[in-house]
């Protein structure tokens, strides 16, 4: 689920190219605004293990802000994310 969430967010951000973190959060549904994306420099050290912090997983927005995507996804939240991107004509299929 965590890799799926990272891929979905990365693809969605690449498509919509939000200018900054506020623009990004304004475009997300309310349920997805909470704890799903964060500015790298604002993540407390003790919570960094809850985000994709590898250099190749961090996303730089046009504003220069670098964001990290949460790696904490339950079935309910991953379904919210899938529903959100499907509203934008993303195709997400279950395999296997």
MOPAC internal coordinates of N, CA, C and O (Angstrom, degrees):
PM7 1SCF
backbone

  N    0.0000 0     0.00 0     0.00 0    0    0    0
  C    1.4588 1     0.00 0     0.00 0    1    0    0
  C    1.5175 1   110.97 1     0.00 0    2    1    0
  O    1.2310 1   120.94 1   142.53 1    3    2    1
  N    1.3402 1   115.81 1   -37.47 1    3    2    1
  C    1.4690 1   117.26 1  -176.76 1    5    3    2
  C    1.5195 1   111.84 1   -66.76 1    6    5    3
  O    1.2310 1   120.00 1   141.47 1    7    6    5
  N    1.3426 1   117.61 1   -38.53 1    7    6    5
  C    1.4684 1   119.79 1   179.14 1    9    7    6
  C    1.5231 1   110.92 1   -69.90 1   10    9    7
  O    1.2310 1   120.56 1   142.44 1   11   10    9
  N    1.3259 1   116.54 1   -37.56 1   11   10    9
  C    1.4605 1   120.66 1   176.98 1   13   11   10
  C    1.5271 1   109.91 1   -61.04 1   14   13   11
  O    1.2310 1   120.47 1   133.49 1   15   14   13
  N    1.3235 1   116.71 1   -46.51 1   15   14   13
  C    1.4677 1   120.94 1   179.95 1   17   15   14
  C    1.5261 1   110.92 1   -60.56 1   18   17   15
  O    1.2310 1   120.38 1   136.42 1   19   18   17
  N    1.3220 1   116.87 1   -43.58 1   19   18   17
  C    1.4634 1   120.52 1   179.49 1   21   19   18
  C    1.5310 1   110.32 1   -61.22 1   22   21   19
  O    1.2310 1   120.18 1   134.49 1   23   22   21
  N    1.3294 1   117.27 1   -45.51 1   23   22   21
  C    1.4677 1   120.88 1   179.82 1   25   23   22
  C    1.5291 1   111.80 1   -64.32 1   26   25   23
  O    1.2310 1   120.60 1   135.81 1   27   26   25
  N    1.3279 1   116.46 1   -44.19 1   27   26   25
  C    1.4681 1   119.72 1  -179.59 1   29   27   26
  C    1.5238 1   111.24 1   -62.50 1   30   29   27
  O    1.2310 1   120.77 1   133.89 1   31   30   29
  N    1.3374 1   116.14 1   -46.11 1   31   30   29
  C    1.4682 1   119.50 1   179.65 1   33   31   30
  C    1.5233 1   110.84 1   -63.39 1   34   33   31
  O    1.2310 1   120.41 1   135.43 1   35   34   33
  N    1.3299 1   116.81 1   -44.57 1   35   34   33
  C    1.4615 1   120.67 1  -178.92 1   37   35   34
  C    1.5254 1   110.64 1   -60.33 1   38   37   35
  O    1.2310 1   120.50 1   133.23 1   39   38   37
  N    1.3312 1   116.65 1   -46.77 1   39   38   37
  C    1.4676 1   120.16 1   179.67 1   41   39   38
  C    1.5292 1   111.39 1   -64.15 1   42   41   39
  O    1.2310 1   120.67 1   137.61 1   43   42   41
  N    1.3310 1   116.32 1   -42.39 1   43   42   41
  C    1.4636 1   120.29 1  -179.14 1   45   43   42
  C    1.5329 1   110.26 1   -64.08 1   46   45   43
  O    1.2310 1   120.28 1   136.34 1   47   46   45
  N    1.3169 1   117.06 1   -43.66 1   47   46   45
  C    1.4735 1   121.18 1   179.60 1   49   47   46
  C    1.5275 1   110.12 1   -64.57 1   50   49   47
  O    1.2310 1   120.23 1   138.67 1   51   50   49
  N    1.3374 1   117.17 1   -41.33 1   51   50   49
  C    1.4664 1   119.98 1   177.94 1   53   51   50
  C    1.5276 1   111.20 1   -61.67 1   54   53   51
  O    1.2310 1   120.26 1   142.84 1   55   54   53
  N    1.3178 1   117.10 1   -37.16 1   55   54   53
  C    1.4654 1   120.87 1  -179.54 1   57   55   54
  C    1.5292 1   111.27 1   -71.33 1   58   57   55
  O    1.2310 1   120.14 1   136.20 1   59   58   57
  N    1.3284 1   117.35 1   -43.80 1   59   58   57
  C    1.4669 1   121.26 1  -172.95 1   61   59   58
  C    1.5186 1   114.04 1   -93.52 1   62   61   59
  O    1.2310 1   120.17 1   160.51 1   63   62   61
  N    1.3206 1   117.29 1   -19.49 1   63   62   61
  C    1.4586 1   122.59 1   176.11 1   65   63   62
  C    1.5329 1   113.20 1    46.43 1   66   65   63
  O    1.2310 1   119.91 1  -122.86 1   67   66   65
  N    1.3458 1   117.77 1    57.14 1   67   66   65
  C    1.4690 1   119.23 1   178.65 1   69   67   66
  C    1.5281 1   110.36 1   -60.24 1   70   69   67
  O    1.2310 1   120.74 1   -39.44 1   71   70   69
  N    1.3203 1   116.19 1   140.56 1   71   70   69
  C    1.4635 1   121.85 1  -174.26 1   73   71   70
  C    1.5239 1   112.71 1   -66.43 1   74   73   71
  O    1.2310 1   120.87 1   143.33 1   75   74   73
  N    1.3387 1   115.93 1   -36.67 1   75   74   73
  C    1.4603 1   120.17 1  -176.79 1   77   75   74
  C    1.5281 1   109.03 1  -156.40 1   78   77   75
  O    1.2310 1   120.61 1     0.63 1   79   78   77
  N    1.3275 1   116.44 1  -179.37 1   79   78   77
  C    1.4686 1   120.84 1  -176.69 1   81   79   78
  C    1.5283 1   111.44 1   -62.12 1   82   81   79
  O    1.2310 1   119.79 1   142.62 1   83   82   81
  N    1.3265 1   118.01 1   -37.38 1   83   82   81
  C    1.4702 1   120.07 1   179.60 1   85   83   82
  C    1.5270 1   111.03 1   -66.16 1   86   85   83
  O    1.2310 1   120.62 1   137.58 1   87   86   85
  N    1.3197 1   116.42 1   -42.42 1   87   86   85
  C    1.4620 1   121.28 1   177.24 1   89   87   86
  C    1.5332 1   109.88 1   -61.26 1   90   89   87
  O    1.2310 1   120.60 1   136.63 1   91   90   89
  N    1.3093 1   116.45 1   -43.37 1   91   90   89
  C    1.4654 1   121.46 1   178.32 1   93   91   90
  C    1.5214 1   110.85 1   -60.12 1   94   93   91
  O    1.2310 1   120.43 1   128.86 1   95   94   93
  N    1.3237 1   116.78 1   -51.14 1   95   94   93
  C    1.4658 1   120.13 1  -177.32 1   97   95   94
  C    1.5262 1   111.79 1   -65.04 1   98   97   95
  O    1.2310 1   120.12 1   146.08 1   99   98   97
  N    1.3326 1   117.38 1   -33.92 1   99   98   97
  C    1.4679 1   120.49 1   177.95 1  101   99   98
  C    1.5243 1   112.08 1   -64.79 1  102  101   99
  O    1.2310 1   120.37 1   152.46 1  103  102  101
  N    1.3268 1   116.91 1   -27.54 1  103  102  101
  C    1.4624 1   121.07 1  -179.01 1  105  103  102
  C    1.5261 1   112.23 1   -85.18 1  106  105  103
  O    1.2310 1   120.49 1   161.24 1  107  106  105
  N    1.3274 1   116.67 1   -18.76 1  107  106  105
  C    1.4640 1   120.46 1  -179.27 1  109  107  106
  C    1.5193 1   110.40 1   -81.49 1  110  109  107
  O    1.2310 1   121.05 1   -26.40 1  111  110  109
  N    1.3220 1   115.59 1   153.60 1  111  110  109
  C    1.4636 1   118.82 1   173.22 1  113  111  110
  C    1.5260 1   108.25 1   -67.05 1  114  113  111
  O    1.2310 1   120.60 1   -22.52 1  115  114  113
  N    1.3078 1   116.45 1   157.48 1  115  114  113
  C    1.4681 1   121.11 1  -176.11 1  117  115  114
  C    1.5283 1   112.11 1   -55.47 1  118  117  115
  O    1.2310 1   120.33 1   137.42 1  119  118  117
  N    1.3277 1   116.98 1   -42.58 1  119  118  117
  C    1.4621 1   120.38 1  -178.94 1  121  119  118
  C    1.5228 1   112.46 1   -64.65 1  122  121  119
  O    1.2310 1   120.34 1   150.12 1  123  122  121
  N    1.3296 1   116.95 1   -29.88 1  123  122  121
  C    1.4617 1   119.96 1  -179.08 1  125  123  122
  C    1.5272 1   112.64 1   -85.80 1  126  125  123
  O    1.2310 1   119.64 1   166.75 1  127  126  125
  N    1.3195 1   118.30 1   -13.25 1  127  126  125
  C    1.4639 1   120.69 1   179.74 1  129  127  126
  C    1.5225 1   111.67 1   -69.64 1  130  129  127
  O    1.2310 1   120.86 1   152.33 1  131  130  129
  N    1.3197 1   115.96 1   -27.67 1  131  130  129
  C    1.4644 1   120.76 1  -174.06 1  133  131  130
  C    1.5277 1   110.90 1   -83.77 1  134  133  131
  O    1.2310 1   120.44 1   -61.38 1  135  134  133
  N    1.2897 1   116.76 1   118.62 1  135  134  133
  C    1.4645 1   123.22 1   169.79 1  137  135  134
  C    1.5261 1   115.75 1    60.30 1  138  137  135
  O    1.2310 1   119.04 1  -162.85 1  139  138  137
  N    1.3239 1   119.44 1    17.15 1  139  138  137
  C    1.4626 1   118.95 1   179.17 1  141  139  138
  C    1.5217 1   112.34 1   -98.99 1  142  141  139
  O    1.2310 1   120.43 1   145.75 1  143  142  141
  N    1.3282 1   116.79 1   -34.25 1  143  142  141
  C    1.4620 1   121.66 1   176.48 1  145  143  142
  C    1.5209 1   108.13 1  -132.31 1  146  145  143
  O    1.2310 1   121.30 1   -32.51 1  147  146  145
  N    1.3299 1   115.12 1   147.49 1  147  146  145
  C    1.4663 1   119.41 1   179.76 1  149  147  146
  C    1.5241 1   109.29 1  -151.34 1  150  149  147
  O    1.2310 1   121.34 1   -28.86 1  151  150  149
  N    1.3192 1   115.04 1   151.14 1  151  150  149
  C    1.4603 1   119.81 1   172.34 1  153  151  150
  C    1.5212 1   108.37 1   -67.76 1  154  153  151
  O    1.2310 1   120.61 1   -47.79 1  155  154  153
  N    1.3162 1   116.44 1   132.21 1  155  154  153
  C    1.4617 1   121.38 1  -176.07 1  157  155  154
  C    1.5237 1   111.23 1   -54.11 1  158  157  155
  O    1.2310 1   120.57 1   134.36 1  159  158  157
  N    1.3428 1   116.51 1   -45.64 1  159  158  157
  C    1.4713 1   118.75 1  -174.99 1  161  159  158
  C    1.5267 1   113.05 1   -72.53 1  162  161  159
  O    1.2310 1   119.96 1   169.81 1  163  162  161
  N    1.3326 1   117.69 1   -10.19 1  163  162  161
  C    1.4673 1   119.76 1   179.57 1  165  163  162
  C    1.5284 1   113.34 1  -100.83 1  166  165  163
  O    1.2310 1   120.21 1  -179.30 1  167  166  165
  N    1.3237 1   117.21 1     0.70 1  167  166  165
  C    1.4649 1   119.85 1   179.49 1  169  167  166
  C    1.5241 1   108.09 1   -84.15 1  170  169  167
  O    1.2310 1   120.01 1   -60.49 1  171  170  169
  N    1.3386 1   117.58 1   119.51 1  171  170  169
  C    1.4666 1   119.53 1   178.91 1  173  171  170
  C    1.5297 1   110.79 1   -60.73 1  174  173  171
  O    1.2310 1   120.65 1   -34.33 1  175  174  173
  N    1.3141 1   116.36 1   145.67 1  175  174  173
  C    1.4675 1   121.94 1  -177.80 1  177  175  174
  C    1.5256 1   111.84 1   -49.07 1  178  177  175
  O    1.2310 1   120.59 1   135.54 1  179  178  177
  N    1.3329 1   116.48 1   -44.46 1  179  178  177
  C    1.4683 1   120.06 1  -175.97 1  181  179  178
  C    1.5316 1   113.08 1   -71.45 1  182  181  179
  O    1.2310 1   119.78 1   170.46 1  183  182  181
  N    1.3299 1   118.02 1    -9.54 1  183  182  181
  C    1.4744 1   120.86 1   179.27 1  185  183  182
  C    1.5280 1   112.77 1  -108.97 1  186  185  183
  O    1.2310 1   120.33 1   178.70 1  187  186  185
  N    1.3186 1   116.97 1    -1.30 1  187  186  185
  C    1.4694 1   120.16 1  -177.31 1  189  187  186
  C    1.5236 1   112.43 1   -62.10 1  190  189  187
  O    1.2310 1   120.34 1   152.90 1  191  190  189
  N    1.3341 1   116.95 1   -27.10 1  191  190  189
  C    1.4665 1   119.40 1   179.60 1  193  191  190
  C    1.5298 1   111.65 1   -70.87 1  194  193  191
  O    1.2310 1   119.80 1   172.58 1  195  194  193
  N    1.3162 1   117.98 1    -7.42 1  195  194  193
  C    1.4660 1   122.28 1   179.50 1  197  195  194
  C    1.5368 1   112.25 1   -95.76 1  198  197  195
  O    1.2310 1   120.87 1  -173.81 1  199  198  197
  N    1.3245 1   115.94 1     6.19 1  199  198  197
  C    1.4670 1   121.96 1  -179.82 1  201  199  198
  C    1.5253 1   109.92 1  -130.67 1  202  201  199
  O    1.2310 1   120.98 1   -24.33 1  203  202  201
  N    1.3276 1   115.73 1   155.67 1  203  202  201
  C    1.4661 1   121.36 1   172.67 1  205  203  202
  C    1.5304 1   106.54 1   -74.66 1  206  205  203
  O    1.2310 1   120.45 1   -80.72 1  207  206  205
  N    1.3272 1   116.75 1    99.28 1  207  206  205
  C    1.4614 1   120.96 1  -174.66 1  209  207  206
  C    1.5348 1   113.30 1  -103.42 1  210  209  207
  O    1.2310 1   120.09 1  -178.50 1  211  210  209
  N    1.3346 1   117.44 1     1.50 1  211  210  209
  C    1.4595 1   119.45 1   177.63 1  213  211  210
  C    1.5302 1   108.36 1   -63.37 1  214  213  211
  O    1.2310 1   120.82 1   -36.64 1  215  214  213
  N    1.3051 1   116.04 1   143.36 1  215  214  213
  C    1.4652 1   120.75 1  -175.37 1  217  215  214
  C    1.5305 1   112.01 1   -53.68 1  218  217  215
  O    1.2310 1   120.04 1   139.91 1  219  218  217
  N    1.3334 1   117.52 1   -40.09 1  219  218  217
  C    1.4664 1   119.74 1  -177.36 1  221  219  218
  C    1.5271 1   112.88 1   -77.28 1  222  221  219
  O    1.2310 1   119.95 1   173.26 1  223  222  221
  N    1.3367 1   117.70 1    -6.74 1  223  222  221
  C    1.4667 1   121.16 1   178.44 1  225  223  222
  C    1.5289 1   111.81 1   -99.19 1  226  225  223
  O    1.2310 1   120.12 1   165.64 1  227  226  225
  N    1.3321 1   117.38 1   -14.36 1  227  226  225
  C    1.4619 1   120.71 1   179.36 1  229  227  226
  C    1.5269 1   109.37 1   -74.83 1  230  229  227
  O    1.2310 1   120.68 1   -34.24 1  231  230  229
  N    1.3117 1   116.30 1   145.76 1  231  230  229
  C    1.4635 1   121.40 1  -177.20 1  233  231  230
  C    1.5227 1   108.69 1  -117.89 1  234  233  231
  O    1.2310 1   121.18 1   -52.04 1  235  234  233
  N    1.3387 1   115.36 1   127.96 1  235  234  233
  C    1.4645 1   119.35 1   176.80 1  237  235  234
  C    1.5244 1   109.09 1   -98.79 1  238  237  235
  O    1.2310 1   121.30 1   -54.00 1  239  238  237
  N    1.3196 1   115.11 1   126.00 1  239  238  237
  C    1.4609 1   121.73 1   178.72 1  241  239  238
  C    1.5282 1   109.17 1   -86.50 1  242  241  239
  O    1.2310 1   119.54 1   -17.86 1  243  242  241
  N    1.3395 1   118.48 1   162.14 1  243  242  241
  C    1.4647 1   120.75 1   179.40 1  245  243  242
  C    1.5335 1   113.77 1   -53.55 1  246  245  243
  O    1.2310 1   120.21 1   152.51 1  247  246  245
  N    1.3298 1   117.20 1   -27.49 1  247  246  245
  C    1.4671 1   121.61 1   179.62 1  249  247  246
  C    1.5259 1   112.15 1   -71.65 1  250  249  247
  O    1.2310 1   120.46 1   169.31 1  251  250  249
  N    1.3534 1   116.73 1   -10.69 1  251  250  249
  C    1.4589 1   120.72 1  -174.78 1  253  251  250
  C    1.5165 1   112.13 1    94.06 1  254  253  251
  O    1.2310 1   120.29 1   168.99 1  255  254  253
  N    1.3272 1   117.06 1   -11.01 1  255  254  253
  C    1.4644 1   120.83 1   177.80 1  257  255  254
  C    1.5295 1   108.89 1   -66.67 1  258  257  255
  O    1.2310 1   121.36 1   -40.88 1  259  258  257
  N    1.3340 1   115.01 1   139.12 1  259  258  257
  C    1.4631 1   120.09 1   176.72 1  261  259  258
  C    1.5174 1   108.14 1  -108.57 1  262  261  259
  O    1.2310 1   121.36 1   -50.56 1  263  262  261
  N    1.3319 1   115.00 1   129.44 1  263  262  261
  C    1.4573 1   119.84 1  -178.25 1  265  263  262
  C    1.5212 1   110.49 1  -117.61 1  266  265  263
  O    1.2310 1   122.03 1   -25.11 1  267  266  265
  N    1.3253 1   113.72 1   154.89 1  267  266  265
  C    1.4590 1   121.83 1   174.91 1  269  267  266
  C    1.5224 1   107.55 1  -120.58 1  270  269  267
  O    1.2310 1   121.22 1   -32.47 1  271  270  269
  N    1.3200 1   115.27 1   147.53 1  271  270  269
  C    1.4620 1   122.71 1   179.56 1  273  271  270
  C    1.5207 1   108.39 1  -100.66 1  274  273  271
  O    1.2310 1   120.74 1   -41.52 1  275  274  273
  N    1.3109 1   116.20 1   138.48 1  275  274  273
  C    1.4619 1   121.57 1   178.90 1  277  275  274
  C    1.5237 1   110.81 1   -59.40 1  278  277  275
  O    1.2310 1   120.64 1   -31.60 1  279  278  277
  N    1.3359 1   116.39 1   148.40 1  279  278  277
  C    1.4625 1   120.32 1   171.86 1  281  279  278
  C    1.5288 1   110.33 1  -110.35 1  282  281  279
  O    1.2310 1   120.54 1  -165.75 1  283  282  281
  N    1.3207 1   116.57 1    14.25 1  283  282  281
  C    1.4671 1   122.84 1  -179.46 1  285  283  282
  C    1.5254 1   109.22 1  -104.25 1  286  285  283
  O    1.2310 1   120.60 1   -85.76 1  287  286  285
  N    1.3182 1   116.46 1    94.24 1  287  286  285
  C    1.4572 1   121.21 1  -176.03 1  289  287  286
  C    1.5143 1   110.35 1  -128.78 1  290  289  287
  O    1.2310 1   121.13 1   -61.84 1  291  290  289
  N    1.3218 1   115.45 1   118.16 1  291  290  289
  C    1.4563 1   120.85 1   172.07 1  293  291  290
  C    1.5184 1   108.69 1   -92.11 1  294  293  291
  O    1.2310 1   120.86 1    -5.16 1  295  294  293
  N    1.3061 1   115.96 1   174.84 1  295  294  293
  C    1.4624 1   120.59 1  -179.35 1  297  295  294
  C    1.5294 1   111.19 1   -59.26 1  298  297  295
  O    1.2310 1   120.14 1   138.08 1  299  298  297
  N    1.3281 1   117.33 1   -41.92 1  299  298  297
  C    1.4610 1   120.83 1  -179.30 1  301  299  298
  C    1.5137 1   112.68 1   -63.56 1  302  301  299
  O    1.2310 1   120.07 1   135.18 1  303  302  301
  N    1.3287 1   117.48 1   -44.82 1  303  302  301
  C    1.4653 1   119.75 1  -177.05 1  305  303  302
  C    1.5214 1   111.67 1   -73.87 1  306  305  303
  O    1.2310 1   120.01 1   144.83 1  307  306  305
  N    1.3308 1   117.58 1   -35.17 1  307  306  305
  C    1.4673 1   118.21 1   178.48 1  309  307  306
  C    1.5293 1   109.59 1   -67.14 1  310  309  307
  O    1.2310 1   120.12 1   144.70 1  311  310  309
  N    1.3323 1   117.38 1   -35.30 1  311  310  309
  C    1.4655 1   119.93 1   176.83 1  313  311  310
  C    1.5280 1   111.13 1   -66.25 1  314  313  311
  O    1.2310 1   120.17 1   142.73 1  315  314  313
  N    1.3405 1   117.28 1   -37.27 1  315  314  313
  C    1.4721 1   120.41 1   175.06 1  317  315  314
  C    1.5264 1   110.76 1   -60.12 1  318  317  315
  O    1.2310 1   120.81 1   136.62 1  319  318  317
  N    1.3318 1   116.06 1   -43.38 1  319  318  317
  C    1.4641 1   120.49 1  -179.95 1  321  319  318
  C    1.5266 1   110.77 1   -65.66 1  322  321  319
  O    1.2310 1   120.34 1   135.34 1  323  322  321
  N    1.3285 1   116.96 1   -44.66 1  323  322  321
  C    1.4662 1   120.39 1   179.20 1  325  323  322
  C    1.5321 1   110.25 1   -60.96 1  326  325  323
  O    1.2310 1   120.14 1   134.45 1  327  326  325
  N    1.3270 1   117.35 1   -45.55 1  327  326  325
  C    1.4683 1   120.61 1   177.96 1  329  327  326
  C    1.5271 1   111.14 1   -60.55 1  330  329  327
  O    1.2310 1   120.67 1   138.99 1  331  330  329
  N    1.3349 1   116.32 1   -41.01 1  331  330  329
  C    1.4625 1   121.52 1  -179.41 1  333  331  330
  C    1.5344 1   111.01 1   -61.28 1  334  333  331
  O    1.2310 1   119.91 1   131.42 1  335  334  333
  N    1.3320 1   117.78 1   -48.58 1  335  334  333
  C    1.4695 1   119.12 1  -177.46 1  337  335  334
  C    1.5288 1   111.52 1   -73.52 1  338  337  335
  O    1.2310 1   120.17 1   150.66 1  339  338  337
  N    1.3346 1   117.27 1   -29.34 1  339  338  337
  C    1.4722 1   119.52 1   176.66 1  341  339  338
  C    1.5271 1   111.08 1   -64.73 1  342  341  339
  O    1.2310 1   119.87 1   148.27 1  343  342  341
  N    1.3334 1   117.85 1   -31.73 1  343  342  341
  C    1.4687 1   121.01 1   176.44 1  345  343  342
  C    1.5249 1   110.70 1   -62.63 1  346  345  343
  O    1.2310 1   121.03 1   160.88 1  347  346  345
  N    1.3155 1   115.64 1   -19.12 1  347  346  345
  C    1.4595 1   122.20 1  -179.14 1  349  347  346
  C    1.5368 1   110.63 1  -103.73 1  350  349  347
  O    1.2310 1   121.20 1  -158.48 1  351  350  349
  N    1.3316 1   115.30 1    21.52 1  351  350  349
  C    1.4669 1   122.85 1   177.50 1  353  351  350
  C    1.5221 1   114.78 1    68.19 1  354  353  351
  O    1.2310 1   119.91 1  -159.65 1  355  354  353
  N    1.3304 1   117.78 1    20.35 1  355  354  353
  C    1.4558 1   119.96 1   171.11 1  357  355  354
  C    1.5228 1   107.59 1   -75.92 1  358  357  355
  O    1.2310 1   120.50 1   -36.13 1  359  358  357
  N    1.3159 1   116.66 1   143.87 1  359  358  357
  C    1.4608 1   121.44 1   178.06 1  361  359  358
  C    1.5214 1   108.04 1  -105.01 1  362  361  359
  O    1.2310 1   121.07 1   -60.37 1  363  362  361
  N    1.3325 1   115.56 1   119.63 1  363  362  361
  C    1.4636 1   121.67 1   178.24 1  365  363  362
  C    1.5172 1   106.16 1  -124.31 1  366  365  363
  O    1.2310 1   121.10 1   -61.71 1  367  366  365
  N    1.3337 1   115.51 1   118.29 1  367  366  365
  C    1.4581 1   119.82 1  -177.73 1  369  367  366
  C    1.5118 1   110.52 1  -120.11 1  370  369  367
  O    1.2310 1   121.28 1   -35.79 1  371  370  369
  N    1.3184 1   115.15 1   144.21 1  371  370  369
  C    1.4592 1   121.23 1   175.27 1  373  371  370
  C    1.5252 1   107.66 1   -81.95 1  374  373  371
  O    1.2310 1   120.51 1   -49.27 1  375  374  373
  N    1.3200 1   116.63 1   130.73 1  375  374  373
  C    1.4580 1   121.56 1  -179.21 1  377  375  374
  C    1.5127 1   108.57 1  -116.68 1  378  377  375
  O    1.2310 1   121.23 1   -44.12 1  379  378  377
  N    1.3175 1   115.25 1   135.88 1  379  378  377
  C    1.4633 1   119.90 1   174.31 1  381  379  378
  C    1.4583 1   116.78 1    86.37 1  382  381  379
  O    1.2310 1   120.10 1   180.00 1  383  382  381

